[in-house]
Amino acid sequence: MAGKIIWSPRAAENLEDIRHYIAKDSNYYSSLVVKRILDLVESIPEQPRSGRIVPEYNNDSIREKFYSHYRIIYRINEEVIEIVAIYHGARLLK
């Protein structure tokens, strides 16, 4: 089963955008939210199939976990788990 985590360029950019957006109001909460998202991402390899199947794709290998209002979308491959995107739940998934 997959154990190594890789980030897509889109997901890395999404996380930076979240950090910058929250930092407009609070650097502390910006750091806290990013840390908690990273902690959740780091826990995915323990039970990668515990995330729900992303309804928009209905594909068993594309899953998501939630932190607060954010959807952390990832793809399970044989050797790696790819963090595909991080979206606010109010946004439509592209």
Secondary structure, 3 states (H helix, E strand, C coil): CCCEEEECHHHHHHHHHHHHHHHCCCHHHHHHHHHHHHHHHHHHHHCHHHCEECCCCCCCCEEEEEECCEEEEEEECCCEEEEEEEEECCCCCC
